Amino acid sequence: MNRTEFTHAQAEINFLDRMSRKSGLSKLAQLSMNSRKEQVESRLLDPGRGAFSPAKAVVTYRGAPVWGVHGVVAEFGAIATAKFSEAITAVAASIGGVLNDFGPIPNKAQNQILITGTAIGSFGFEFEEAPSLDAQLPLEGTTSVSQAFELVAELLEASTKSDEELSEPASRVGTRAIATISDYLEKLISYEAYCSVTTRDHLFSFTSVDQVRISRSRLSPENIVEKDVEFSGEFLGAFPAERRFEFKTQDGTVIHGRIASAIEDPAVINMHLNKAFTIQVSARTVGKGRPRYTISQLPW
């Protein structure tokens, strides 16, 4: 943690102290602020914990282009690696809130991954995120590439499960980023290959090319529908650290959703509780699963 980060952390603790003493806060808001305060305080007790430690992932392949543990067809290895790298870069940009539906993927230079070795297990590659320019992590403790490694692995695994289980990770990334993962799977299918992905928190393996085909169809635009909807009611609270909110509609229904990165300070929601608002959210539905809501603009 550098001096600027230390100062910002102290300022945030002071702000949370002031906010927590205000009357009329919901229990949800109080718990959220206390949780965030404890997280920031723990950083101050161990400032070295923010030192850069690159995230890693291992991707191995099986199928037609793989010759046991000896090697992999060069053409397939190059294309599969390029598509996997593109998926990680797109997901990282989406997590950062800067990925548009069209045009070049932004922040590619900041979200690069390196091949650091070959992986034996059938045959594959070891990847590592390229060092950041300042070798410092944000207060949340993870980089966009680190989160992208985990989210891609989670999406691949969830694509082999129910619509409900796929809906949750799919709600955390943009449609274009999901399309890059689908394109990656399409390349595997074209070469009759399937893969395993290992990250810090996930270990997932496809069992066959047919399973990859099913996952590819479930991650396709035809299976993931997104539309804008409006709700009138009142905010019950927000968890700024988790970027989540609760909103009660006029008919008494409580909806839960995510707060997009376009909203720089999610904590501001807790200053507008129990007041009448009409909010616009995006509702994403995977197959027959329940819609997942994301708010990108606050109504005041």
N, C-alpha and C positions, 0 to 999 in steps of 0.2 A: 504494500500500500504506500503510495507516495504522499507528500504533504497535502496536496490539493484534495485527494481522496479522503485523507484523515479529517480535514476541515469540513468537507461536505458531510461526512458521516456524523460528526459532532452536531452540525446544524440540523441534520435530519432528526436526530434524537431530541434536540430541543423543540423542534416543531411537533413531533409526536407527543411529547410531554404536554405541550400547550393544548393540543387537540383533544387528548384523552381526558382532560379536566373539564371540557365543555359539557354542559347539560344537554339532555335530549338525544344522546347518541344511542343507537341500537346496540344490542349485545354483540351482534355480528361485527359492527364497526369497531367496538371496543376490543374484541378479541383480535381483530385484524391488526389494529395499531400496536397492541401489546406484542403480537408475534413479530411484527416488523422491527419493533424497537429491540427485542431480544437478538434478532439476527444481526442488526447493525452493531449492537454492543459487543457481540461475540467477535466481530471483525476488529474492533478496537483493542480487544484483549489479545488478539493474535494477528497483528497487521501483516505478518509475513505470509499468512495463508493465501493472500492474493497473488503470490508469485506465479508466473506463467508456467503451466505444465501442459504440453500439447496433448490433445485428444487423439486417440488411435482407433483404428478399425481394421479388421481382417476380413477379406472377402475371398472365399474359395469357390471353385466351380467343379461341377461334374457334368457328364453328358458327352455328346458326340465330339466336341472339339478338345476334350481333355484326355491326355494319355497317362492315366494313373497319376503317380506322383512325379513322373518324369518331366512333363511339360504340357503346354497348351498351344493350340494353333495360334500363331502370331497375330493373324488378322483378327481373330475373335478376341484375343487378349487386349489388343489395342482399342478396338471398338467398345468392348465392354467396359474397359477402364475409363475411356472418354465419357461414356454415357453415365457411369456411376459418379464421376467427378462433376459432371453437369448437374446431376440430380442433387448432390450435396451443395453445390454453389447456389442453385435455385432455392432450395429449402432454407439455406442460411440467409439468403436475401429476403425471403418471405418472412422469416422469423424477425428480421430487422425492420420489416415494414416498408421495404423499398422496392419490392418486385411488382412491376406493372404487368398487365395482360399481354403486352406486346413490346418489341424492342429488345435491345441487348440486356443481358442479365447484369444488374448493377453490382458494384463492390466486388467484382471477381478477383481483383488483386488482393483484397483483404480477406477473401474466403478461399484461398488456394489450399489444396491438399497435396502432399508429397507421397510418392511411392518410396518406401524405405526398405523393402525387402520382398522376397517371395515367401508365400505361405504354403507349407506342406500339410496336407490333410486330405485333399485330393491334389489340386494345384490352384494357387491364387496369389494374392498380393496383400502386403501389409501397407496400410495408409496411415499418415500422420498429418495433422494440420500444420501448415506453415507457420513459423513463429510470427507473432504480431510485431508491429513496428516498435511498440514501447514495452513489450513483454509484461504488460499489466492487464489484469482481468477487471471487468466492471464489478460493482458491488454485489451483483447477483451471483458472481463467482463462476460463470461459464461463458464461453465465447459462442458466437452464432454457429461456427463449424462444429464445436463440441455438441451443441444441441441438435444440429442437423444429423450428425452420425446417429444419435440415439433415436431421433424421430423417424428417420428413414427405416432403421431396423424395426421400430415399433409398428410402422405402417405396413411393412412387408409381412410381419407376423400377423397383424390384425386382419390383413386382407385374406387370410386363410380361415378366419373365424366368422362370427355372426355380424350382421349389419350394425348392431348396437356397439359391438366391440371395435369395429372399424370407424364408426362415427366419431368417437372421441379423439383419436389422433388426427383424423382427417379434418377436424374442426380447427386444428391449431396451425394449419398451413394453407397457403393460397391455392387456388385451382390450377394455376400454371405450374406451380411447383409439383403438385400431384401428377400433372401430365408428364413431367420429366421423369418421374419414377416409373410411370406407365411405359414411357418410351424405352427406358432401360430394360424393363421386363420384355418388351417387344423384341429387342435385339437378342436377348437370351433365347427366346422362342424360335427366332429365325435361324439360330445355330443349333437348336435342339439341346440347349444347355439349361442347367439350373444352379442355384447358388446357396451358399451359407454366409451369414453375416454375424460377426462377433464384435461387440463394442464393450465399453466399460460396464454397461448395465444390461445388455441384451445378448442373447445367443439364440439365433434362429436359423433353421435350415429348411429349404424346400425339399420335398421328398421325390419329386418327379417334374418333368417338363409339363405334364398335364396340370399339375397344381399351379405352376407358373401361369399357364393360360387362364385358369380361373381367377387368379389374383389380378392378372392384367385386365380382365373384363370388369372386375369389381372396382378397379381404380380408374376406369374410363369415364369421360365426361357424361356418357349416357347413364351411368349408374349413380352419379353424384350431382344432385340438383341444388342450385343455390338461387335464392330470390330475396328481395327486400320486403320486410313487413314492418308495420307500425303497431305499437302498443301504447295505450294511455293508462296511466296509473302513477305509482310512486316508487322511488328507489328505497329499498330496505337496507342497503349497505353494500360495501365493496371490500374485497381483499386485495389491496394494492400489490403486495408482494407476489401473489399468485395471478394477478390481473384478472380477477373474476368479480362479477356483480350479481346482486339479487334485485328483482323488480317485481312488485305486485301490481297486476292489472286491475282495472276497474271491476271486473267480475270476481276478483279475489284469487285468481290464479297466480302462483308465484313461479316466475321463470328464472332460470340461472343461465349465465352466459359468460363469454370471455370479453375482455377489454383489449381492443386492438392497440398495437404499438403507436398508432397515429395519435392516441391520447397520451400525452407525455406524462401527466401526473394523475394516475387513477385515484389517488387519495382525495382529490377534490370532490368526488362523488359523495363522500361522507359528510360534506358540508352542505349538501342539498337533499337530505333525507326527509321523507314524509311530506313532500311537496308534490303537487300535481304537475306532471309532465307528459308529453307525447314523445316517445323515442322511436328512432328508426334503427333497425338491426338487420343484419343479414342472417338468413336462416338456411343452413346447409343440411340436406337430407341425403343419407347414403342408403340406397335401396329402400327397404321397408323400415329402416330405423327411425327413431325420433329425431326431429330437427335439433340442431345445435346452433345457438345464437351467438353472434358477435356484434358488439357495438363499437363503431369507429368514430362517431361524432356525438358530443354531448349536447343536450337540447337547450343550453343557456348561453 
